Amino acid sequence: MLEIEKFDLKLNTDIIGRNFIYAEEIDSTNTYLLDNKKLPDGTVVFAEKQTKGKGRKERIWHSAKDQNLTFSILLSNKKYLGKTVNLINLASSLAVAQSIENLFQLNTNLKWPNDVLIKDKKVSGILLEASSLGSKIERLVIGIGINVNQNLFQGSFNIPPTSIKIETNENIERERLLADVLNIFEELLGKLSTTPEVILRDWKSRCRMIGERIEVSENGNTKYGIFDDIDENGFLLLKSRDNKIEKIHFGDVSVQ
Ligand code: BTN
């Protein structure tokens, strides 16, 4: 069981996680935040077990009870809900990567838009969901799953999974990691309005796919080309054979 007091002592944020909801079991922390419309900006919902943990592209997020981190962050402050949503996506995966590097001296790499990998295996996945009024995003939910102390993974995965325990051979204190991810995430959110180029630079320095020939699939549609760059809004720039650049907003990327 997560020790809330231990976590609280390590949390240095002003907003993120100051309203903290702990659940033994819940369908999905993302669904909870999307359904409960009166919660304050920065609310974090944490669950020891999700019965309907959601992954990207309608996939299921499997995570063993009490061993990992599965939580969601609510952002409802208008200043974040404009054109920066894609950058928030990058900032969240960067926060997870930097925490893992700082606390456990592991190298991570990032796969667009927001997978965190260690030695080409997935240690964390992130699912952003929004509730909108007309064309305006009102609330953004950032759902983060981190494989922490799980030893075995069963099922079929599009990228093979790993956990921090598998990579370090040590039992990991989840409270410290959770607080650290939230501390760094809040710091990066601040940088989004002051120095977004720093977030892009730090994200890109961990992405080994830039310059590679890739395929991007979304809704059964596959596109091929060179992963040219990430633009200032966090979109992937795909260069085709005739050197045309296409902006990709969503999709699953793999190296060809
Ligand atoms: C992916 O890589 O496909 C995204 C996985 C996101 C999983 C997290 S766990 C906490 C939050 N609640 C959910 O139902 N999903 C996200």
Residues whose N, C-alpha, C, O or C-beta is under 5 A from the ligand:
A	BS01	BTN	S28 T29 N30 K52 G53 K54 G55 R56 W61 T70 F71 S72 G125 I126 L127 G143 I144 G145
